[in-house]
Amino acid sequence: MNILAVKVGEPAIKSLADFGEALAGAQAGRDVAPYFGIGFATMAQFGTVFTPKRWELVEALKAAGPLSIYALAKRLNRHYRNVHKDVVALLEWMVIEKDEAGKVLVPWDEIDVKWPLLRRAA
């Protein structure tokens, strides 16, 4: 199963430590599970990338399979220019990708969003 892990608010030092552990395991010859992840410093930053329209686009694209941007815009009943802008943003964040024919697709079976809330000081 291909899973895209999206983390919000996790310190960069934690991500680097996780990477270091995985690298050390791979260098030691241990099997390391594949991991694909992106991170956002804040929920506000996350919200600028994952807008409701972009979530709708991801869901429609996963259901339909690879499509041209034009066909995707028609399916979503949205203007081509707006869909193109959303596709470019989602490509940059590795949420979707293009196949060899230039059609866009969702390579993930699941997108797991993790947002640990900070504890309030007592």
Secondary structure, DSSP 8 states (H G I E B T S, - for coil): --EEEEEES--HHHHHHHHHHHHHHHHTT------EEEEESSHHHHHHHS-HHHHHHHHHHHHH-SB-HHHHHHHHT--HHHHHHHHHHHHHTTSSEE-TTS-EE---SEEEEE--------
